[in-house]
């Protein structure tokens, strides 16, 4: 087995992985974004209101969640181990925000929807297909590091 990395082939490899696992990754990302927007419209504004804070704090909190999700996706794409746990933390935080909001308010479809979306996102992040995608990207990163080390020595 050769450790040589052909730089002309490397972008096509990531493209092939993305096409192969687009349903799992795309569904998890879209569910997480919908849960963030649902929490912005329900629970985050509720917490800002009961703590006598301006509504801008709710928008900033949702943008921080979105930024954490984007950083987690970038870490997954590069092949770092911190990416998937960061995505899971964002999904769990969305689920906890939704569940706590439902504990204090009547159950409506619009209030339950972010909870279902974040739980479905957690399910998608723990599927075998997603774990396989993440492990392939990690292997690719390790091979790239070994190839660059062998060129140095």
C-alpha positions in Angstrom: 0.0 0.0 0.0 1.4 3.3 -1.0 1.2 6.4 1.2 1.8 8.8 -1.7 -1.0 11.4 -1.9 -1.8 12.7 -5.4 -2.8 16.3 -4.9 -4.8 16.3 -8.1 -6.9 13.4 -6.8 -7.4 14.7 -3.3 -10.3 17.1 -4.0 -12.2 14.5 -5.9 -11.9 12.1 -2.9 -13.6 14.6 -0.6 -16.2 15.3 -3.3 -16.9 11.5 -3.7 -17.2 11.1 0.1 -19.6 14.1 0.2 -21.7 12.7 -2.6 -21.8 9.3 -0.9 -22.9 10.6 2.5 -24.8 13.7 1.4 -28.2 12.5 2.7 -26.9 11.8 6.3 -24.8 14.9 6.6 -27.3 17.2 4.9 -30.2 15.9 6.9 -28.3 16.3 10.2 -27.2 19.9 9.3 -30.7 21.0 8.2 -32.4 19.5 11.2 -29.9 21.2 13.5 -30.5 24.6 11.8 -34.3 24.2 12.0 -34.0 23.4 15.7 -31.9 26.5 16.2 -34.4 28.7 14.4 -37.3 27.1 16.4 -35.5 27.7 19.6 -34.9 31.3 18.6 -38.6 31.8 18.0 -39.7 30.1 21.2 -37.4 29.2 24.0 -34.5 31.7 23.6 -36.9 34.7 23.4 -38.8 33.3 26.4 -35.6 33.1 28.5 -34.6 36.6 27.5 -38.0 37.9 28.4 -38.2 36.2 31.9 -34.7 37.4 32.7 -35.5 41.0 31.6 -33.0 41.0 28.9 -33.4 42.6 25.5 -34.3 40.2 22.6 -30.9 40.8 21.0 -29.5 38.3 23.5 -31.7 35.6 22.1 -30.4 36.3 18.6 -26.8 36.3 19.8 -27.4 32.9 21.5 -28.8 31.4 18.4 -25.9 32.8 16.3 -23.5 31.3 18.8 -25.2 27.9 18.4 -25.0 28.3 14.6 -21.3 29.3 14.8 -20.6 26.2 16.9 -22.4 24.0 14.4 -20.4 25.5 11.5 -17.1 25.0 13.4 -18.1 21.4 14.2 -18.8 20.8 10.5 -15.5 22.3 9.5 -13.7 20.1 12.0 -15.5 17.1 10.7 -14.5 17.9 7.1 -10.9 18.4 8.0 -10.9 15.1 10.0 -10.4 16.3 13.6 -11.9 14.3 16.5 -13.5 17.3 18.1 -16.0 17.9 15.3 -18.6 15.2 16.0 -18.8 15.8 19.8 -19.3 19.5 19.1 -22.2 18.8 16.7 -23.7 16.4 19.3 -23.3 19.2 22.0 -25.2 21.7 19.8 -28.0 19.1 19.1 -28.2 18.2 22.8 -28.4 21.9 23.8 -31.2 22.4 21.3 -33.1 19.5 22.7 -32.6 20.7 26.3 -33.8 24.2 25.4 -36.9 22.8 23.7 -37.7 20.4 26.5 -37.3 23.1 29.1 -39.5 25.4 27.2 -42.2 22.7 26.9 -42.0 22.1 30.6 -43.3 25.7 31.2 -45.7 26.1 28.3 -48.6 24.3 26.7 -47.7 21.7 24.1 -48.3 23.0 20.6 -46.9 21.7 17.3 -44.7 24.7 16.8 -43.2 24.2 20.3 -42.7 20.4 19.8 -41.1 20.7 16.4 -37.7 22.0 17.5 -37.5 19.1 20.0 -38.3 16.5 17.4 -35.8 18.1 15.0 -33.0 18.1 17.5 -33.7 14.5 18.6 -33.8 13.4 14.9 -30.5 15.2 14.4 -29.0 13.3 17.3 -30.2 10.1 15.8 -28.7 11.0 12.4 -25.3 11.9 14.1 -25.2 8.4 15.7 -26.1 6.4 12.6 -23.5 4.0 11.2 -23.5 5.9 7.9 -22.4 9.1 9.6 -19.8 7.4 11.8 -18.3 5.7 8.6 -18.1 9.1 6.9 -16.3 10.7 9.8 -13.9 7.8 10.1 -13.1 8.0 6.4 -12.2 11.7 6.8 -10.0 10.9 9.8 -8.2 8.2 7.8 -7.7 10.6 5.0 -6.2 13.2 7.3 -3.9 10.7 9.0 -2.6 9.5 5.6 -2.0 13.1 4.5 0.0 13.8 7.7 2.1 10.6 7.3 2.8 11.5 3.7 3.9 15.0 4.6 6.1 13.6 7.4 7.7 11.1 5.1 8.5 13.9 2.7 10.2 15.9 5.4 12.4 13.0 6.6 
